[in-house]
Amino acid sequence: MAGQVKWTGPIVDAHQHFWDPLANNHPWLKPGAMIPFRYGDYSAIKRRYLVADYRKDAAGHDVSETVYVETEWDPTTPIEETRYASALAARDGLPNAIVAQAWLDRDDAASVIAKQAAFPLVRSVRHKPGGPATPDAVETERTLMSDDKWRRGFACLERHGLHFDLQTPWWNLDEAQQLARDFPRVLIILNHAGLPSDRSADGLAGWHAAMARFVEESNVRVKISGLGQKGKPWRVEDNRWIIEEIIAMFGAERAMFASNFPVDSLCASFDTIYSGFKEIAARYPLADQERLFCATARSVYQTGLRHRSAAAE
């Protein structure tokens, strides 16, 4: 459309990973491992992926800051992962914020959260809550978000000024909405757009309805990321409607773009994904584009700061 201006300013990548499976313990990245994965065979990412690799992938886009998200590191040593990511930041300048691992239903959850919060770059915690694998199973099965022990661990986040990164498919968002209502002072950041993998008319209708209910809670945010499809290239025409509907529901001040690299390298190059984001976002005012590409993530994760603000403490 004539008159549209694509974003060329700074980018805060709100969701990415670094790892070294040769040096560190990632059970799912071991040579013989192959877990069920939404993109299918993920052998291509069972390799060292560090800051230099990321910068090479992101070349041509002005990535100023990134948010490192936990990588399914061995859950018996979650503090070691945060120490590792913090060392990368000190040496290479990325990442600029960390979403740390803490299994909220473990006996040591309170202690682990306290230790994670002591790291200057830690802003949030992620623990995937599992649960129903299909929309139909919601009637008989619940996620950990409804488990009393898990929720006691979740309650510790507020004490330390931490957010929660939630990765769950859209059919579990009614549970997430209740979680947000029960803990209104904990910011919940939905990962990967609620995982709209089923692109059938019924699948997209279910996703849209669940997202429309979830967004009613003021303490929720969303990452526009992880939109790849198994066996298909990442295309603007496949993802435009989803992205535009997210922005319509959440507004640019509550949504943020992210690469999910290197995982989404299984679907496309970094340039394909971010150029696609820029093409889709060009219809919005530059102020909204700035929020989507930079300001929302910077505000949520305080990527420009080494320490959380006093208010967050």
Secondary structure, DSSP 8 states (H G I E B T S, - for coil): -TT-----S-EEEEEE--B-TTTS--GGGSTT-----TTS--GGG-S-B-HHHHHHHTTTS-EEEEEEE-----TT-HHHHHHHHHHHHHHHS--SEEEEE--TTSTTHHHHHHHHHTSTTEEEEE------SSGGGGGT---GGG-HHHHHHHHHHHHTT-EEEE---GGGHHHHHHHHHH-TTS-EEEGGGG-----SHHHHHHHHHHHHHHTTSTTEEEEE----BTTB---HHHHHHHHHHHHHHH-GGGEEE---BTGGGGT--HHHHHHHHHHHHTTS-HHHHHIIIIIHHHHHH-TT-SS--TTT-
